[in-house]
Amino acid sequence: MNTLIDNITIFRALLARDMKVLKSRLSDLVIDGLILVSITVLIFGNLLPLLGMPITLIAPLFLGNSLSFFLASLGYNCAMRMVYDLKFNRFIDYFLTLPLPKSWLFTYYLTSFMIESAIVTLPLVVLGIIALGSNFGPINGTIFMFMCVYFCALLFWSLFFLGSSFMYSFQWFKSNMWARRIMPLFIFGPAFFTFKTIRSVIPIFSKLYWLNPLTYVIEGLRASLLGGPDYVSLTICVPGIFVAIVLMCIRLRYGIYKQLDPV
């Protein structure tokens, strides 16, 4: 019991440190986010409908494209700080000397990313929905289910980027991460269209989308908030997200052993 209390105390101290650093950066993050939301609302709420995009696509594209890109951008920044530390500062060596099990240490990394992402993206999603107004369309799902899927999406992205920071070298990550890992997830996923649309246009090619974990994350966000038959069912998305999370955990574990080379 004493060991557990000590672990919790150190864990909370590390999180408090991160929240203090985040507080100093919060204004910049909020300003950047507001600019992105303003541009997104302008594009999806005004420009694209004028070019002929159906209004019914505004909500699914906002959730699938904008929210996912927000999370991917935040995750990339966090992972870049990690790969830079692994290459140059090696501040992680100090963390490894703490009387804290490695499982707790990497849970701290994951929790820190998830808290930072939630603080930044949740208000922006709310503001975006409010700004889009009637163009966003009806919300037929439930906020509770949306928050559950959103939490799973945060966990997936945090595992994906933390694992990537340990899997790849600093130079490779800086030069190739977006082009070879992040963009293929979006291009071969339903970020720019709904999965139903892709399946109706290119049914054979759409089968490859089932191999993309982002398919389950994006369609799960849409189905949980918007509801209706236009999106992949939550009974498929939720297990798919859980499988993706398990695979990302295995990948992270392999990356840790690869990077830290424990004896």
PyMOL commands that set and color helices and strands:
alter all, ss='L'
color gray80, all
select helices_A, chain A and resi 2-50+55-89+92-97+102-136+143-167+170-187+195-201+203-211+213-226+234-260
alter helices_A, ss='H'
color red, helices_A
deselect
rebuild
show_as cartoon
